[in-house]
Amino acid sequence: LAPLRGELARRLPGARPVAAAGDPLSGALAIAASLAVGAPVLPREPGLLDTYGD
């Protein structure tokens, strides 16, 4: 992870890494569940930047 952290510090000097809230399978299941019910977009994640207008 050292190269990744070094690149993060170089590109985004003010950013800090945080622990993930779940594992990749949890995320994949959330996306699959949304797609299965016809949701056209990914589920909202309050920790991420939202660039879409409501």
N, C-alpha and C positions, 0 to 999 in steps of 0.2 A: 504493500500500500504506500510505501514511501514515494515512489515516482508519481502516483496519483495525487498525494497530498502536496507534493512540491509543485505540480502543475496547477492545482487548485489555488495555492498561495500566489503563484505567479500571475494567473489570469484574474483571480478575484481576491485581491489582498484583504478585503474586509469580511470575506465569508468564513464561516466556521462549519466544519462537518458536524453532523448530529447523527445519533443512532437511528436506524430505521424503525418505523412503527410496526412493521410486520415482515413476513418473509416474501420472496418472489411468488410463491404459490398463492398466498392470500391475495396479492395484487392481481394475478392472472385470473383467479376465480371471481373477483369483483368485476373485472372487465368482461369476462364471459357472461356473468349474470346480467349485466346491463345490456349486452348485445342480444341475449336470449329473449329479453322482454321488449326488444325493439327500441331501446334508448339510443338515440343517434349520437350521443356524446359520452365521454368518459364521466364517471362519477366525480362530483366536486371533492376537492381535497383542500381543506382550509389552510394548510401549510404552504401551498403552492401559489405562485402568482397567477392571477386570473386576468387574461387579456381580452376576454369576450364580454360584450355588453349584455345586460339582462333585458 
